[in-house]
Amino acid sequence: MSKILSSGFKAVVALAASALLAFSCTKDNQGGGEGSIPEVLGTYEFDGDVYDILTASFERSETFLTFVFSPLRGENLSTYLAFAVDPYWADGEIHKVNDPAGENLDHNDDYILVYEDPVHYYSQYREPEEGWFRVTESGEAFKVELDIRLADGTPLKISYDGEYLTEPAPEE
């Protein structure tokens, strides 16, 4: 079951990344010409440093709501935070990521987290050490909040309530 969900997540992340590229490569509404300052959609914090979010995308599939955030625009998405959650857990409540005495959400089945930048890579197979997330759905809008410590203790935080690029899920 885990392998099926894992391959499903890889497909969702690939589709979300392609959606980012498709939307970011158009010449329409680029926010000005060369040298223009891109619109900052929000921020996230990694290891105590704050980064602007310049790209945010969302995709809904049967098994996950997938969110991808990046401080980059265009084709060079070498830095991103991808978070996917089973729609059941997008209920506006706080859920602990590693709480054996509580809900005990199953990493890679109930939620998936990937962080990558040119120096760091936290794969979906590295369960966070501790923390919580909350996804609040309001129609087609989502608020995503994470406050976790990654597998090596590095803090990662985001509270995003902005707009998303969306790409419809492929029909099967």
Secondary structure, 3 states (H helix, E strand, C coil): CHHHHHHHHHHHHHHHHHHHHHHHCCCCCCCCCCCCCCCCCEEEEECCEEEEECEEEEEECCCCEEEEEECCCCCCCCCEEEEEECHHHCECCCEECCCCCCCCCCECCCEEEEEECCCCEECCCCCCCEEEEEEEEECCEEEEEEEEECCCCCEEEEEECCCCEECCCCCC
